[in-house]
Amino acid sequence: QANAIAAAPRQRPRQKMDRPPPPSLTDHDADGLVFNSSFDHANLKHAERARDGAWDLTMAKDAENTSNEKRSSTWFYFRVRDEREGPKRQARFRFAGMARQGQLYKHGHRPVVRRMKDKQQLGNEKCWSTLTGSGGWKRLNNCSYRDQGDRTGDLQFDYLFGEKGDEVEFAFCFPYAYEESLATHREVLKRVTGDIVVYNELLCFSAEGRRIEMLTVTDNHGADKREEDLLYDHADVASTSHLFPEVRDGTATRPPRYPEKAEVIISARVHPGETPASFVLDGLLELLLRPDDRRAKVLRRNYVFRFIPQLNPDGVHRGHYRHDSYGVNLNRVYWPSPDSEKAPAQAALMVLAKAASTRPKGLALFVDLHAHASKRGVFIYGNHLEDTEQHIENRLYALLLSVNSSHFDYHACNFSKEHMLRCDGPSAATPGASAEGSARVACMRYTGLARAYTLECNYNCGRLTNNVPKASGEGAQRGASPERPATITPEPFTPDSWREVGRALGASLLDVAGTNPWDRVKQSRYKNVQLARRFIEDQTVRKRAGAVALAVHSVARMSSLRTRKAARESTSTEDIRKLAADARRAVAAARPKEKEEVTLPRLP
């Protein structure tokens, strides 16, 4: 069952904006090619024919023409219609002065193209509603990129139009616009059947008045007669007065409570240009909405899933790459206490996490979805936890993702304290901003949750692909995907590649809980979850024991150097003995106490 969705959802009146709309083109004719970028998610501010026959293009920077203008100029998305006379249909497009992305393009990244006819056949804004396929998009065949010395880069690609009047779209990566997200998820909810329960709620409005919606997915088992509340009790995290405006004005109701189910929160698109995040979210959503999949049934029976598909709709609509309309990197504002006026979705997300953590079954998993331009593959940034047992459980989920996904690279994950507390460097768009303000770190601090992650997906490809073992269990041969072999020459990612990662998020959660009816771990090198846990324990203890040994060695070396220097300057034998005794005491103090000594577990 799904809650009713109005044909024309109520819109909040747009606030009076104190900044201009983004630069764009509307039916701009440049020597026979007509450019258009005045639509949702688009970015192209200038196009002209160069002397060598190519078309020189310029994309707008994030928050351009404002006092908050940023250097980010990576995302582009525009349409071109060929109105040239004559038989020649070849065209060369060239971007100069874009933000440097050499690490991405040197590994074969290419922009994508789609014919407008293909988009129309797929339902325009509903083009992603099948939750499968590439939406008519294809990667270009011809593309060249060169880094420049001023921290910029030049990109060039060719395209052959079919005939006069042919119209196509080009983009940096597979686009997923704000309106497409709304239309896709509303269309998906119409197909919900059986005991599946899906609610689509207006969580809040963005700073510019756009709807930020939240999808709740579970089954009807264990529903309480009471409705969920408006989260007034968590104003210590952030203001809650902006949450669920349609409920407050009496035009909607909240879902029932599910006191016997833990909660899972999945969020995406805090950085507008990171479109792979949306496909990962859709992958998990597609798994949960399968009426006959045994994994989906167990997930729905035991968890309540909250999806926030668009955390930064203003940035997405404006065609930004990394910031909101005020030039703010919203993944640095979660801690401490996000501002509900300037960052309403971020405040709402932390309130939701804190509220879930206080309920009887608590918060089981938090994943904030992103994309990465320089580091290849799909991987996790996790928090560093001082408690060894918690840290092992933290890393275990990532290890199990590598069993369930061809594309997840466990060895690329980072759980270090340094990464968790790092500050953006002077060359970053927000120099000095701390990663402590990111969603995963803030969630851990507000809730104490061990499994709070940032999931990163490269725009192009990975370093390798994993062997995904065949699933075992009743019905697995018919319902689960077959075994997939490992390779060292991975293919470029597609939307289906990222959706596969999303489905693995659900399967790995079942593995951790020991409730996966279609288990792949048994056929993996780890044989069972307990041995996988022991593998992580061995890695963790060895690393921490090595860190202690290094610290003791450093103290001993420094003490020895100080003792030798003082001995050279001393004339008394008694003074030298005293110095040596002081050095021994310093080394002993640096060693772990007996109860803190670590022992390395031995795998059976």
C-alpha angles and dihedrals in degrees: 000000000000129000116251118272118206117237090231109025116212113265124210112235108261114254118244101267120226092200133059124257115263118278110265144160127241116195090329110180113212107179096314100327114099114210127201128182102151096110139089116303093000126137126186123116105176140021130175139157114257126215092254090058098256124119113245112214133191126196124208121250121236109281091000118186092025133098087253096057112150134204092241108120107148106105117082130168125165145142128241128193119196111225097159120133120231135040100289111104102163117116133181120207124197132190116195127186097021120149111282114265102160094140090059100044096042089065092055106272112164131183119250132242135198133182113235090229089062091051092051091050089054093053102266105245089019092058093118097043094104088065088220139081131029100285092243093302123133132183114250120252099215120051136140130185134188130187117227128211095247094066092266133107141213122226126193132180139165132222134185113215118213102224143331110301093026109146125198139171126227126196141171090241137348102308124226107184126202094248090045089056093052093045094044096052094044089051092048092052091058089065097054113127141173122016093334112127119203127174125189110200134178099240096184143308125270123243088268094045102261121145117259105197131195125207119208117197128186138109130270094257115117098008114164122221089235121084122233113267131239092257096248090152094070102060087120087076097045140322112293099192093100096054124109097358094179090056091049093053093046100248096111142024133222123246121262120269121259103201095175096055131081119226133239122197122201121181134178147180102035081141104051100212095051095097097161086074091067092054092050089053091049090051093059091042091052091052093050093050094055105114097202103034108114092211091053091050092053092047093050092046094053106031144044109218121208117195123191101183098180118038093164108032093158092058092044093051092048093051095245122161104210113352143061124247090278094054094253124143096225093199088074099054104068095092129084104018109319116230110251092205099050097029107022097161092049092051090047092050094054092045089052091050094048092047092050091050092057096053122098097264095031132205113318103182140005121190125176109196123221144156129234129212103193109030113068127227134021116297145148135250105207135180123263109240120197093209105085096211092051091047091053091052088047092057095038093071090055092050091052090051088063089056093052101038130057091208105044112107109203093184091058092059121110124209098161126137090227092058092045092054100032123130124223111259127241092266093055123101089247105033114201096015111138127230086225084083092060121111098249096050093044092048091053091050095046096044110018089235114162095199101061112132148174108219114204126196123190114234093229120023148317134252092251142337125251129235104252106202122223116268121249127206139077110320094001095123091057101036108031125071114260127257114289120207125229119253136184094209105062121193121239113277121259130187088267090057091057092043088056088058089052092054089049089059088065096042092050091051088057091048092053090051092044092237103109108131090193101046121188097174092079091063094044129089089264095058093202141012093257092059090046087054090050090051090055090044091054092050094046097047093045091051094048092044088052091051091052092048091050091050092050091048091050092051092047092050093048091046091050092051092049092048093051093048092048091046091055089053096044126084098190124085089209091057091052091052090050091051091051091050090051090052092051091050091051091053092047090051091053093055118090115260116255093259090050095052113123127223124200114240117230118225113234 
